[in-house]
């Protein structure tokens, strides 16, 4: 009962931090103008309603919401010394990490669902008679899944890095993972191209298998979400994709909890 009360207080305190942050309202306005503009443009400049969600539509709506709220979500508390006061109370560190993750996930998911509602209203205005269907539910699930998964990634980086560097770390991580994916896709050019050099082939034989093994796990951490597009073509569920999503989410939170348990935040450490 006591832990439940503390967790609720932490959850509420996290929301209050965003509400009373002087930079939050301007950033929220700018961010939501971008998201609303994206929603309107996505249904205005198409000749037919878009039923299936794409990775770009999920990423371009979920990632800005998580980045807006999750930048420095733990690192700022560490740098400012708030954790020294907070952990002087009977607060379990794993509860702190999980509550911050849950607050970030719920808040960003709420913003994404509001945006999806705006998209649907704009779509019905642009295409009268077209109503939300099962694909709309799939879009909502995909965006919420990315909010929860990406929130875990931001929590992991923020527990390791001070201040707001977790945003920069995530951007670099995404850039590196995309490079690895592109290298993995270069196999036909490096290994099977008769015009390639011998050095290029030998290098490709060594590098490409490594990149192919790393590409999927890194992408799952950088862009974690449950892809439901296959439901439009088949009734079967990819349980492997679901298991991969939840395992990576759990791994990110576990790393954050381990780091916070080992972090020295007492007054004597300052």
C-alpha positions, 0 to 999 in steps of 0.5 A: 500500500505504501509503495502504491501511494509513493508510485502515484505521487511520483507519477503525478510529480512527473506530469507536474514537472512538464506542466510547470516547465517554462519551456514546455508550453512553447515546445508543446505548441511548436511540436503540436503545430508540426504534428497537426500540420503533418496530419493535415498534409498527410490526408490533403495531398493524397487521392485516396484515403490511407488505410494502412499505417506505414513506419514513417507515419508511426515514427513521425508522430510517436518519436516527436512526442516521446522526444519532447517529453522524455529528453533528460527525464532522469538525467536532469534529476541526477544533474540537479541533485534532486535524486539526492533528496528524493532517495533520502525518502523510502523510495525504491529505485526500480519504482522510480525508474518504472514510474518515470517510464510509465508516466512518459509512455502514458503522456506520449501515447495520449498525445499520439492518440489525440493526433490520430483523432485529428488525422481521422477527422481531417480524413473524414472531411477530405473523403466524406463517407470514409469512416474509421475501421479496423486499420485505425485501431491497428494504427493506434496500437502501433503508435502506442507501442512505439511510445511505450517502447521508445520511452524505455529507450529514452529512460535507458539513455537518460539513466546513463547520461547526464542532463538532456544528452539522452536525446543526442545519444538516441539520435546518434544510435539511430544514425549508427543503426541505419548505417549498419542496416545499409551496410547489411543491404550492400551484400549483392554489391560487395560480394557478388559484383564482378567489378568489385575489388578483391579487398572489397570482397574480403572486407564484405565477407567479414563485415556484412555477416556482423552487420546482418546480425546487429541490424535487427536488434539495433533497429528494434531498440532504436525504433521499437514498435509492433508492426500490425500491417500484416493483419491487412493481408493475413489473420496470423500474428507474428509472435516473434515480432511481439516477443522481440518488442517486449524483450527489448523493452524489458532489456532497456528498463532492466539496464536503467534499473541496474544503472540507477541501483549502482549510481551514487546520488548521496550528498557525500558524492557531491 
